[in-house]
Amino acid sequence: MENEEILKKSQKEISVEGTEDFPLVEVPESERKGFWSISVVLLGFTFFTATMWAGGNLGVSFKFWPDLILLITLGNFLLGAYVAVLGYIAYKTGLSTVLLGRYSFGDWGSKWPDFVLGFTQIGWYAWGTATIAILLTKLLNLPQGWNIPLMIVFGFAFSWTAYVGYRGLEWLSRFSVPLMTILIVWSMTIATKDAGGLAGILGIEPTKNMTIAGAITIIFGTFVSGGTQSTNWTRFSKTAFSAIFGSLIAFFIGNGLMIFAGAYGGLVYQEPDIVNVLVKQGLIFWGIVMLFLNIWTTQDNTIYNFSVAGCNFFRTEKRRYFTVGGAAIGTILAILGMYNWLIPWLVLLGTFIPPIGGVIMADFFYKHKMRYPKITKIKFQKFNWAGILGYVAGALIAKYSPGVPPLNGIIGAFVFYVIFDLLFKLFRINNDHVVEGEE
C-alpha cells in the first residue's frame, strides 16, 4: 500500500513537472523525443528574420565568391559544432543550460548566466516583436501610430506556444519551417533573375567594408545566445545522434541558409534590410504571412528560454508565469526602440555569451569526465570559483584579443577553467560539490 502511494505521488510530480517542461530536474526517459522532433523544433528556432538582416549586412560588404560563401560556411560550421557539443551534454544529462550552470558556476554563481542568458533572450524577443510590427506598417502602408499597438498585441500573442511548452513549439515549427523555406527559395530566384543570372551575381562589387573577424563574429553572434540555450530542447533527445545531428542541421545548415538568403538579397540589391528587399521583389502578401510565422517560431523559443532561466534563478517550477512576465518586459523594450540595436546587440552577444558554453564544456568533459551525479542528489557549493574565474578570463579574452571573439572566448574559458581547477587542487582548496550521503 505504501509503495502504491509513493508511486502515485511520483507520477503526480512527473505530471506537474511535465506541464512545465521540467525546469528544475532532468528530463525523464519517458519524455524523450526522436531525431525529427528535435530537428524541427531547432530549425524553427534558427529560421529567424534577424539572421537574414545580419546576412544582409554581409552581402553589402563582401564579394559573392569566394569571400561570402567561405565566410558563411566557416562561421556557421563553428556555430553548429559549438551547439552540437552542448547538445550532446544536454542529452547525456537531461539538463538545460541554466541547470548545467549549477555544476559549472555553483548554486549562487549560476545566477549570473541565468541573468545574462535571460536578458539576451528578452532582447531578441523585443527585437522580433518590434520587427513584425514595423514590417506590417511598412508593407501595408499603415500610419506610424500603429507600431506601438501592434507591438503590444504581438508581444503577448507570440508567447502562447511557449506557454504551452515543447509540444506547442513543435507544432508551430512543423507548419512554419516548410513555408519559410519556400519564401527563401522564391526570393533568391527573383534576386538571381534581377541580377542577370549567376554571371551578374559574381560581378557585383560590395559597397561597404567589414573585417573577416567582424563578419564571423556577426554570423556566430546571431545565434550564439540561442545556441548556448539550445540545450532546453536537446535535453529531450532520445539518442546522442538526435542531439548532435539535430543541432548541426539547425545551426550549421538552417542558420547558414538564413544568413545566405539575407546576404544574397543584400548583395543583389545592396540593401541589408530584408523588408525592403521583399518590397522590391513584390513579395508583399506572402512575405507578410511567411515572415510572421518565421518570427513567431523564434519568438516562442526565445521567451521559452527566458522562462527556463527565470525558473532556475528563482528556484521555482512556475515556468508559465515567467513566460507571460518575459513577454511583458520584451514588449516594453520593443516600444523603447530595440529594432535599431541589432548589430551592436550581436557584437555584445558574440563577446560575452560563448564563454558560458566554454565553462560548461570544461566542467562536464574535464572535471566530471562526462558523468554528472543527479541534480537532486547534490548539495551544491555556493560558488564554483574555477568556473567563475574561467568565465571572466574567457570574456576578457573575447573582448580584447585579436581574431574571432566568440571562438576565442569559448577556448579561453575552457582552458582557464582547467588551469584554475588544477591550481585549486595544487593548493588543496576545495572546489567540489557535496553529494548527499557521501559527506
DRENDRENZA-977236 format. One record per residue (C-alpha): x, y, z; residue number from 1. Coordinates in steps of 0.001 Angstrom, whole numbers, plus 500000, padded with zeros to 6 digits. Layout:
N
REC      x      y      z num
REC      X      Y      Z NUM
...
END
This chain:
439
REC      x      y      z num
REC 500000 500000 500000   1
REC 502803 502373 500927   2
REC 504630 501604 497671   3
REC 501467 502356 495676   4
REC 501142 505757 497392   5
REC 504774 506561 496639   6
REC 504269 505545 493003   7
REC 501144 507701 492686   8
REC 502961 510654 494254   9
REC 505888 510188 491888  10
REC 503581 510015 488862  11
REC 501771 513146 490012  12
REC 505066 515049 490403  13
REC 506179 513993 486906  14
REC 502812 515090 485515  15
REC 503100 518537 487096  16
REC 506737 518935 486055  17
REC 505829 517735 482568  18
REC 503313 520516 482047  19
REC 506067 522966 482946  20
REC 508673 521040 480886  21
REC 510899 520015 483817  22
REC 512594 523369 484503  23
REC 514470 522205 487636  24
REC 515147 518487 487064  25
REC 516426 516072 484433  26
REC 514047 515197 481594  27
REC 512935 511590 482276  28
REC 513443 508901 479618  29
REC 509677 508624 479136  30
REC 509558 512208 477837  31
REC 512463 511978 475378  32
REC 511901 512804 471690  33
REC 513194 511459 468376  34
REC 515516 512977 465773  35
REC 512861 514647 463607  36
REC 511053 516160 466559  37
REC 514265 517690 467923  38
REC 515400 518842 464479  39
REC 512155 520573 463538  40
REC 511987 522480 466838  41
REC 515602 523631 466481  42
REC 515048 524571 462833  43
REC 512019 526601 463827  44
REC 514270 528399 466277  45
REC 517064 529167 463794  46
REC 514724 530201 460970  47
REC 514731 533779 462190  48
REC 514401 537018 460251  49
REC 517128 538725 462311  50
REC 519605 536237 460860  51
REC 518640 537434 457380  52
REC 519230 541043 458478  53
REC 522692 540061 459704  54
REC 523316 538287 456403  55
REC 522214 541405 454528  56
REC 524989 543369 456201  57
REC 527483 540780 454955  58
REC 526041 540885 451440  59
REC 526820 544583 451012  60
REC 530376 544088 452342  61
REC 531853 541052 450514  62
REC 532042 539601 447010  63
REC 529846 536551 446436  64
REC 532699 534203 445523  65
REC 534786 533134 447263  66
REC 534597 535612 450168  67
REC 530914 535480 451111  68
REC 530481 531725 450625  69
REC 533590 530849 452645  70
REC 532684 533206 455484  71
REC 529137 531856 455772  72
REC 530359 528247 455663  73
REC 533099 528765 458253  74
REC 531032 530894 460628  75
REC 528070 528515 460661  76
REC 530264 525429 460941  77
REC 531845 526881 464080  78
REC 528418 527746 465462  79
REC 526988 524322 464597  80
REC 529927 522489 466187  81
REC 529626 524560 469369  82
REC 525893 523858 469672  83
REC 526336 520155 468838  84
REC 528779 519696 471731  85
REC 526350 521384 474125  86
REC 523574 519245 472631  87
REC 525485 516088 473495  88
REC 525965 517288 477074  89
REC 522233 518016 477326  90
REC 521367 514554 476001  91
REC 523700 512856 478483  92
REC 522422 514811 481476  93
REC 518825 515688 480573  94
REC 519556 519211 481815  95
REC 519142 522702 480396  96
REC 521993 525211 480183  97
REC 520958 527056 483337  98
REC 520815 523789 485319  99
REC 524209 522777 483928 100
REC 525342 526156 485222 101
REC 524825 524977 488802 102
REC 527595 522413 488296 103
REC 529805 524814 486352 104
REC 529323 528023 488369 105
REC 527900 526847 491704 106
REC 524458 527325 493254 107
REC 524683 531108 493639 108
REC 527239 531569 490881 109
REC 524807 530099 488327 110
REC 522547 533105 488793 111
REC 524956 535134 486640 112
REC 524480 533002 483485 113
REC 520756 532891 484347 114
REC 520668 536668 484206 115
REC 522902 537055 481139 116
REC 521121 534393 479082 117
REC 517664 535516 480182 118
REC 518469 539165 479445 119
REC 519776 538427 475962 120
REC 516718 536351 475111 121
REC 514435 539174 476210 122
REC 516431 541465 473919 123
REC 515828 539113 470998 124
REC 512141 538856 471887 125
REC 511864 542635 471925 126
REC 513639 542886 468558 127
REC 511352 540295 466966 128
REC 508234 541963 468364 129
REC 509320 545361 467058 130
REC 510286 543864 463697 131
REC 506909 542288 462931 132
REC 505085 545489 463909 133
REC 507339 547706 461772 134
REC 507220 545174 458930 135
REC 503419 545246 458841 136
REC 503175 549024 458925 137
REC 505720 549258 456081 138
REC 504245 546575 453840 139
REC 500611 547593 454411 140
REC 501339 551333 454300 141
REC 499764 551837 457720 142
REC 500302 555041 459756 143
REC 503324 555002 462096 144
REC 500924 555286 465014 145
REC 500051 551619 464515 146
REC 503529 550480 465568 147
REC 503060 550531 469333 148
REC 499570 548904 469413 149
REC 500854 546142 467130 150
REC 503910 545624 469344 151
REC 501642 545160 472350 152
REC 499410 542663 470507 153
REC 502272 540589 469111 154
REC 504362 540887 472265 155
REC 501821 538798 474148 156
REC 500461 536709 471259 157
REC 503868 535249 470378 158
REC 504260 533809 473879 159
REC 501255 531491 473564 160
REC 503047 528432 472125 161
REC 505881 528866 474650 162
REC 503251 528921 477395 163
REC 502023 525532 476157 164
REC 505604 524179 476192 165
REC 507623 521821 473974 166
REC 504502 520470 472230 167
REC 503424 523959 471214 168
REC 506874 524773 469855 169
REC 506992 521545 467848 170
REC 503506 522010 466343 171
REC 504226 525528 465122 172
REC 507665 524617 463732 173
REC 506284 521712 461677 174
REC 503976 524173 459953 175
REC 506198 527218 459523 176
REC 509617 525779 458569 177
REC 508489 524468 455124 178
REC 506719 527770 454368 179
REC 509784 529827 455245 180
REC 511933 527572 453058 181
REC 509591 528269 450139 182
REC 509851 532028 450719 183
REC 513662 531886 450780 184
REC 513900 529925 447521 185
REC 511307 532199 445891 186
REC 513121 535380 446948 187
REC 516517 534086 445822 188
REC 515103 533052 442433 189
REC 513788 536574 441861 190
REC 517082 538080 443039 191
REC 519063 535902 440613 192
REC 516863 536994 437725 193
REC 517131 540675 438721 194
REC 520934 540406 438917 195
REC 521191 538922 435427 196
REC 521925 535347 436431 197
REC 524997 533872 438100 198
REC 527364 535968 435989 199
REC 525673 539102 437256 200
REC 525907 537887 440868 201
REC 529641 537200 440518 202
REC 530239 540648 439048 203
REC 528655 542661 441860 204
REC 531147 544689 443875 205
REC 530496 545385 447583 206
REC 529691 548949 448617 207
REC 530700 548706 452289 208
REC 533662 547374 454250 209
REC 533791 544811 457056 210
REC 536652 542791 458533 211
REC 536674 538990 458283 212
REC 536763 538683 462074 213
REC 533833 541099 462343 214
REC 531853 539092 459785 215
REC 532390 535760 461563 216
REC 531511 537412 464874 217
REC 528203 538570 463390 218
REC 527474 535111 461938 219
REC 528385 533437 465219 220
REC 526671 536139 467268 221
REC 523295 535863 465532 222
REC 522558 532673 467389 223
REC 525286 532111 469941 224
REC 522932 533139 472762 225
REC 520162 530891 471479 226
REC 522676 528162 470659 227
REC 524030 528252 474196 228
REC 520468 527634 475379 229
REC 519546 525071 472719 230
REC 520003 522507 475487 231
REC 516474 523478 476538 232
REC 515353 521213 473646 233
REC 518257 518837 473074 234
REC 517813 517664 476678 235
REC 514656 515966 475341 236
REC 516716 513856 472891 237
REC 516369 510078 472990 238
REC 519780 509492 471428 239
REC 523127 511227 471010 240
REC 522511 511176 467252 241
REC 519325 513224 467673 242
REC 521066 515806 469850 243
REC 524247 516177 467774 244
REC 522888 515997 464238 245
REC 519691 517841 465118 246
REC 521917 520670 466330 247
REC 524087 520572 463196 248
REC 521088 520580 460852 249
REC 519588 523585 462630 250
REC 522672 525683 463360 251
REC 525020 524793 460503 252
REC 522539 524227 457686 253
REC 519404 526072 458887 254
REC 521120 529139 460288 255
REC 523528 529071 457343 256
REC 520609 529135 454918 257
REC 519109 532163 456651 258
REC 522440 534023 456634 259
REC 522952 533104 452973 260
REC 519455 534201 451950 261
REC 519891 537572 453666 262
REC 523372 538028 452202 263
REC 522132 537101 448730 264
REC 519405 539749 448777 265
REC 521778 542286 450322 266
REC 524357 541604 447594 267
REC 521931 541875 444670 268
REC 520024 544945 445847 269
REC 522775 546456 448036 270
REC 520076 546655 450692 271
REC 520657 544962 454080 272
REC 517023 545339 455226 273
REC 515104 542165 454261 274
REC 511766 544002 454414 275
REC 512903 546482 451761 276
REC 514218 543590 449647 277
REC 510831 541848 449738 278
REC 509086 545088 448815 279
REC 511382 545499 445793 280
REC 510616 541922 444773 281
REC 506863 542383 445066 282
REC 506540 539618 447689 283
REC 504294 541635 449959 284
REC 501409 539283 450841 285
REC 503345 536006 451094 286
REC 506236 537862 452646 287
REC 503954 539028 455441 288
REC 502472 535566 456027 289
REC 505735 533648 455996 290
REC 507825 536192 457883 291
REC 505104 536346 460528 292
REC 505319 532584 461051 293
REC 509117 532737 460826 294
REC 509373 535328 463569 295
REC 506806 533531 465705 296
REC 508791 530261 465705 297
REC 511794 532075 467130 298
REC 509834 534338 469455 299
REC 508238 531427 471280 300
REC 511584 529626 471617 301
REC 513201 532823 472861 302
REC 510637 533518 475548 303
REC 510739 529828 476492 304
REC 514485 530231 477106 305
REC 513813 533243 479308 306
REC 511248 531326 481345 307
REC 513645 528412 481951 308
REC 516398 530821 483055 309
REC 513912 532575 485358 310
REC 512894 529289 486962 311
REC 516497 528463 487828 312
REC 517226 531995 489040 313
REC 514317 531978 491480 314
REC 514306 528177 492049 315
REC 510669 527727 491081 316
REC 508844 525417 488670 317
REC 506317 528090 487634 318
REC 507721 528420 484131 319
REC 504497 529730 482644 320
REC 504482 532781 484938 321
REC 507918 533754 483620 322
REC 506688 533249 480063 323
REC 503995 535895 480472 324
REC 506218 538211 482539 325
REC 509037 537971 479988 326
REC 506625 538792 477180 327
REC 505630 541971 479042 328
REC 509266 543054 479512 329
REC 510091 542285 475881 330
REC 507122 544327 474700 331
REC 508287 547335 476706 332
REC 511801 547076 475225 333
REC 510301 546827 471744 334
REC 508383 550054 472307 335
REC 511593 551720 473544 336
REC 513344 551114 470203 337
REC 515007 547674 470217 338
REC 514654 547457 466419 339
REC 517607 549816 465900 340
REC 520061 547955 468145 341
REC 520610 544731 466176 342
REC 524281 544900 465109 343
REC 525607 546253 468460 344
REC 523487 543569 470127 345
REC 525063 540826 468004 346
REC 528578 542021 468788 347
REC 527735 542071 472513 348
REC 526320 538533 472352 349
REC 529291 537232 470381 350
REC 531659 538530 473047 351
REC 530065 537675 476396 352
REC 527827 534632 475825 353
REC 530211 531990 474349 354
REC 532480 531764 477458 355
REC 529478 530338 479363 356
REC 529456 527390 476977 357
REC 533220 527012 477305 358
REC 532940 526725 481093 359
REC 530121 524157 480845 360
REC 532165 522044 478427 361
REC 535240 522136 480667 362
REC 533241 521222 483757 363
REC 531486 518318 482019 364
REC 534344 516820 479981 365
REC 537382 517649 482110 366
REC 536253 517840 485714 367
REC 533375 515357 485784 368
REC 534564 513050 482979 369
REC 531089 513148 481345 370
REC 529331 511740 484425 371
REC 527269 514183 486462 372
REC 525591 512951 489642 373
REC 521835 513568 489603 374
REC 520937 517151 490363 375
REC 518525 516069 493112 376
REC 521355 514194 494869 377
REC 523734 517137 495084 378
REC 524309 519793 497681 379
REC 525973 522462 495552 380
REC 528622 524854 496773 381
REC 527550 528478 496501 382
REC 530319 529242 494006 383
REC 532408 527121 491666 384
REC 535332 529530 491512 385
REC 537097 527678 488707 386
REC 534006 528234 486558 387
REC 533534 531859 487555 388
REC 537187 532810 487056 389
REC 537322 530795 483826 390
REC 534319 532725 482529 391
REC 535845 536094 483432 392
REC 539090 535140 481689 393
REC 537200 533926 478623 394
REC 535102 537099 478425 395
REC 538200 539307 478711 396
REC 539955 537280 476010 397
REC 536915 537599 473748 398
REC 536762 541329 474337 399
REC 540411 542262 473913 400
REC 542174 539570 471858 401
REC 542590 539747 468068 402
REC 540831 537288 465788 403
REC 537302 535955 466270 404
REC 535983 536990 469725 405
REC 533318 534225 470167 406
REC 535751 531424 469359 407
REC 538474 532993 471498 408
REC 536026 533290 474391 409
REC 534998 529623 474266 410
REC 538558 528310 474079 411
REC 539795 530790 476680 412
REC 537062 529902 479173 413
REC 537686 526164 478714 414
REC 541459 526461 479140 415
REC 541322 528790 482134 416
REC 538700 526641 483863 417
REC 541171 523758 483682 418
REC 544038 525971 484873 419
REC 542148 527347 487864 420
REC 540824 523905 488823 421
REC 544371 522498 488762 422
REC 545586 525418 490900 423
REC 542834 524791 493456 424
REC 543869 521133 493631 425
REC 547551 522076 493917 426
REC 546878 524366 496877 427
REC 544274 521945 498307 428
REC 541406 524402 498036 429
REC 538101 522516 497983 430
REC 536093 523342 494871 431
REC 533927 520208 494647 432
REC 530224 519605 495124 433
REC 528968 517614 498101 434
REC 526902 514562 497140 435
REC 524222 513671 499678 436
REC 525138 510581 501659 437
REC 528846 510979 500884 438
REC 529841 513974 503032 439
END
